[in-house]
Amino acid sequence: MTDLDQFRADTRAWLEAHCPPEMRQPVRGEKDICWGGRRAEYRPGQKEWLDAMASRGWTVPDWPVQYGGGGLSPAETKILREEMARLGARNPLNSFGISMLGPALLKYGTEEQKLEHLPAIARGEIRWCQGYSEPNAGSDLAGLAASAESDGDDYIVNGQKVWTSYADKADWIFCLVRTSKESKQGGISFVLFDMESPGVSTKPILLISGYSPFCETFMDNVRVPKRNRVHDENKGWDVAKYLLGHEREMISGMGLGAGGANPLIEGAIATIGLNDRGELADPMLRSAIAMFEVRARAFSAMSERFIDELKAGRAHPAQPSMMKYVGTELNKARHELMMAAGGSGALEWESEASNGGAAARAWLRTKANSIEGGTSEVQLNIIAKRILELPGA
């Protein structure tokens, strides 16, 4: 038995022993996702699973041990993911701290910043949100106006952010602010601050789905210690671009689904039924689902390849744009098919039978996938310019 074979056997045994039964069920809604944080309300099994995985550093298995990670190699991390998928185990912790801020701190943060923030992220103690977009700076992110004026050892931050996901539930924010007007991109700094700081307020934005994951965030003379600035003053654009690549990879993961049972196929069978050959009774829908599954498997293979190239230092910088574009289109297609499979009943909005219109609300929510994290049009422009090298792109 090789070392990796032994690691797989040990990992499988540990997961079997420590993953609660509730955490082996498919994710059916927002409340099934564990975000951690100071104000977290855990469902049965969530905290037990989070604490167990965090004790091994397996919420961030490839981070260094001194920062709360598992210190696993890329091959070991892949095995852990495979064994979790085999068991149907849920992700123990969803976190913008893990998927976005953590990689940026590992690259640009000081040792003090890493030790202060990364272990708390790994344990799910602090929930983060992202202060990027502004009312007058959408796709032109570098056009932001939120200001940070120097005041001794602090900055005084004023301005507004918009589309701040879960700002009303977050404990801390990583935020882009303008510290100089001499250069558009060269006058931006990247700062961190507590959402309970005096002068910070949020207001939810109601979406067509009836849910409010997004907020407006207001900063009125918020005092931020300069030691909370990541990287040099006026060099925040470097951090912002690096983080955006990881954000786009995170969003692209929606194309892979939540793992475990396939709600698309399950829903189609429950609504439409099977013919005498054991096939989905509607041949057109059966064909559409089969084509979707082919695309999803191809995307999964592409994702595995990109991750391997990233770990080996051979990734193209525009690959996250490819993943983000394809992943969001797949997620929208999945929910379109789920609505088609559900028939008129899938449009129901409020009953207990429809789980409060979960299918319809989730379908409407996917319409934002091609906007958030960089619009699909922006991603296609990046692909055309950076990968295809098309003239005039």
ABEGO torsion letter per residue (X at the ends): XBAAAAAAAAAAAAAAAABBAAAABBBABAAABBAEEAABBBBBGAAAAAAAAAAAGAABAABBAAAGBAGBBAAAAAAAAAAAAAAGBBBABBBAAAAAAAAAAAAABBAAAAAAAAAAAAAGABBBBBBABBAABBABAAABABBBBBBEABBBBBEBBBGBBGAAABABBBBBBBABAABAAAABBBBBBBAABBGBBBBBBBBAAGBBABBBBBBBGBBBBAAABBEBBGAAAAAAAAAAAAAAAAAAAAAAEAEEBBAAAAAAAAAAEBBAAGBBABAAAAAAAAAAAAAAAAAAAAAAAAAAAAAAGABBAAAAAAAAAAAAAAAAAAAAAAAAAAEAAAABAABAAAGGGAAAAAAAAAAAAAABGEBAAAAAAAAAAAAAGBBGX
